[in-house]
């Protein structure tokens, strides 16, 4: 991931994306999210979009079919 600056930014972005979408995520699961180098340039909106995409593919969203 790189230096501590990048790692901490990635943690903050992922944590905030999870917090904002907490009501949409199914309960009863413990999630482990691993940030990759590709995440370095993503904005908050892009991070949230990618997280929701992954949660949808894993069928962990309440409104996903």
URSUL-V822593 format. One record per residue. N is the residue number from 1. PHI is phi as a letter, one per 20 degrees, with the letter a starting at -180 (* if undefined). NEAR is the number of other ideal C-beta (glycine too) atoms within 12 Angstrom. Layout:
# URSUL-V822593
{{N:PHI:NEAR} {N:PHI:NEAR}}
This chain:
# URSUL-V822593
{{1:*:18} {2:o:16} {3:f:11} {4:f:10} {5:f:12} {6:f:20} {7:f:19} {8:f:15} {9:f:23} {10:f:30} {11:f:20} {12:f:18} {13:f:29} {14:f:32} {15:f:21} {16:f:19} {17:f:32} {18:f:25} {19:f:16} {20:f:19} {21:d:28} {22:g:19} {23:f:12} {24:e:20} {25:e:27} {26:f:19} {27:e:12} {28:n:8} {29:c:15} {30:d:9} {31:d:21} {32:c:10} {33:d:23} {34:d:15} {35:f:26} {36:d:18} {37:g:14} {38:f:15} {39:f:27} {40:g:19} {41:e:14} {42:f:22} {43:e:15} {44:g:20} {45:f:14} {46:f:18} {47:f:31} {48:f:23} {49:f:18} {50:f:25} {51:f:35} {52:f:26} {53:f:17} {54:f:27} {55:f:27} {56:f:20} {57:f:12} {58:e:17} {59:l:14} {60:d:25} {61:e:23} {62:f:18} {63:e:14} {64:e:17} {65:d:6}}
